Amino acid sequence: MTRHPKPDVAQVITDLILEKIAAGTAPWLKPWTSTSTRPLRHNGVPYSGINTFFLWAVAESRGYASPYWMTFRQALEHGAHVRKGESGSFSVFYSSARKTDTDHQTGETTEKTIRFMKWNHVFNASQIEGLPAHYYPEPPDPKAIGELSAGVQAFLDAIPVRVVHGGDSAHYTPSTDTVTLPSPNAFHSIEAYFSTRCHELGHATGSAKRLNRQFGKRFGDDAYAFEEIVASLCQATLCAEYGLPNELHDSHASYIHHWMKILRGDKTAILHAAAKAEQAVKWLRQFDPALGSPLPDELKEAA
């Protein structure tokens, strides 16, 4: 039996995202090409973390219109089958194991938990024949994408972060814990204003009194550029959740070439950023009056 080497999934994910950024179509900047929602598992549960952005990128590259993804076996369980010759994509998840180390001099043993990445091969519903009709939705109407979702203003206003307006820059100031935005009428649409507000609120979640994000030791001089990736991924996810257009404000676009440098230097950086962005999204969405769920304790710890 021929043994195939295990794929370097982190590198595969990073390479595709770098390719998209270089082409001007980063999967978190323009996720509306093929679908306007998060990628969905076979049971309709949304993917999270890096799976959101990687499967967006795959769907955009291959022209898949369906948001649904599933394994070969799950397709069979639905009475369907993957078309011959179709190649799968990766969905990743983390597992852990306990390891015992023995000090050869003292004989003392210590246990530690090792966290490692695993993956499944998944196929888009567009690659599968025989699924129920709802797995093959009509492509979204471009005119409808970006329409302000009901309740989004109530959600953003409920977030306990001070927002002030003035000037032509969008930024978050940690020393005063304040988001500053140009006035809403300075944007080409109210949706664009709310999209940018999502970005800056993403930054605000990193405050020491919230999620306490710190990247100095790992990313050094690139720490702030990495934080910009996290905020942009948070923005993209919120825009997908609330039907907003996802556009970078001029204040943020200058970081794109720094993102490419970071991703080229560390194949796990985008996975780390996606995990942090998912934390930020969950922290912010706890204040949505339509949801009203408390913040789980595990979100207070760094991923």
Secondary structure, 3 states (H helix, E strand, C coil): CCCCCCCCHHHHHHHHHHHHHHCCCCCCCCCCCCCCCCCECCCCCECCCHHHHHHHHHHHHHCCCCCEEECHHHHHHCCCEECCCCCCEEEEEEEEEEEEEECCCCCCEEEEEEEEEEEEEEEEHHHEECCCHHHCCCCCCCCCCCCCCCCHHHHHHHCCCEEEECCCCCEEECCCCEEEECCHHHCCCHHHHHHHHHHHHHHHCCCCCCCCCCCHHHHHHHHHHHHHHHHHHHHHHHHHHHCCCCCCCHHHHCCHHHHHHHHHHCCCHHHHHHHHHHHHHHHHHCCCCCCCCCCCHHHHCCC
